[in-house]
Amino acid sequence: MSRVIVAFLMSFSLLHAGLFDFLDLKKAHEAYTHKAYDKAIAHYQKLAAEGNQQALFNLGDSYYKAGRYKEALETFQRVKDPALAFRKLHNLGNTYAKLGKIDEAIKSYEAALKIKEDPDTRFNLELLKKKKEQQKKQNQKNQQQNKKQKEQNQKQNKGQNDKKKQQKQSQKNQSDKNQQNKQQQQKQSGAQQKQQQNAQKRKPQTQKQQQKQKGTGEQEKQNQKQQQKGQKQNEKERQKEAQKQKDKAKKEEQAKAQKERERQKAAAAQKAKERKEQSKKERKAAKMRVAPPISDMEERKWKKMLEQRGINTLMMELPTQGEKRDEEIKPWQNSLAGDA
């Protein structure tokens, strides 16, 4: 009897707990539908704490809708139910995208599409890839702009520094110039004072110096005359030597020209001699190529020799195989030798 009571109490408690879970689930769903995401989060947290994977997924979804993306990310990552894997990866991609983690979002979408093909997931993936490419181009553009701005700033700073250096150098030069002018004025003033003192000291000796300078002036005139005379003599000798060198160069040039003419004349004579010899050789060769006509006596001797051989033609028979013909001995010479 006691066992029956315990079983009844346990079944009643389970029924009571299931009833409360159903109420929480209904309230959570109503709050989510009316965009009261904070209330939905509170109800889903209760259910998720009891190990309900669907409630855990809905809790992450509620966090996402409430704009609490970090909490949504952590919640979706805790979902382990294989039946929710595709939806989990899709929502992870959405959450990563909201957090600005484009690479992680792309990986989540690609993992979801490996489970099954979905147009929304595919659209989000292509959209993020395009956005990533745009960000890449924008980053490159920003880098170029930053680099250009940096170069401009460096150029501007350099120009300002150069300007400051120039101003500083100009001020230093002006200061040095003023100092030099001051020192020069002091020197000039001291020199004038010294000149005045020396003039006063030399005043008693002025007459003697004038007489001495007069004698010295006459001596200088004589020296100048002698110097001019010597210069004229040197100029004549220089001109004479220059003319001598000029005549020598002219003679050498004439001798060189004469030598060249003689060489050309000898070359022309040699060439004419060679042409003459060549012409002579050509005529001789032509003469040898043309056979001279035979005389009447030679023709009679030739016929006689042919008659002896029993040949009734003026053509010479070919030699037999292995027999050599002596081109230098004429047929009638053989005949004469036979007659003798």
ABEGO torsion letter per residue (X at the ends): XAAAAAAAAAAAAAAAAAAAAAAAAAAAAAAAAAGBAAAAAAAAAAAAAAGBAAAAAAAAAAAAAAGBAAAAAAAAAABABAAAAAAAAAAAAAAAAAAGBAAAAAAAAAAAAAABBBAAAAAAAAAAAAAAAAAAAAAAAAAAAAAAAAAAAAAAAAAAAAAAAAAAAAAAAAAAAAAAAAAAAAAAAAAAAAAAAAAAAAAAAAAAAAAAAAAAAAAAAAAAAAAAAAAAAAAAAAAAAAAAAAAAAAAAAAAAAAAAAAAAAAAAAAAAAAAAAAAAAAAAAAAAABBBBBBAAAAAAAAAAAAAAGBABABBBBBBBGBBBBAABBAAAAAAAAAX
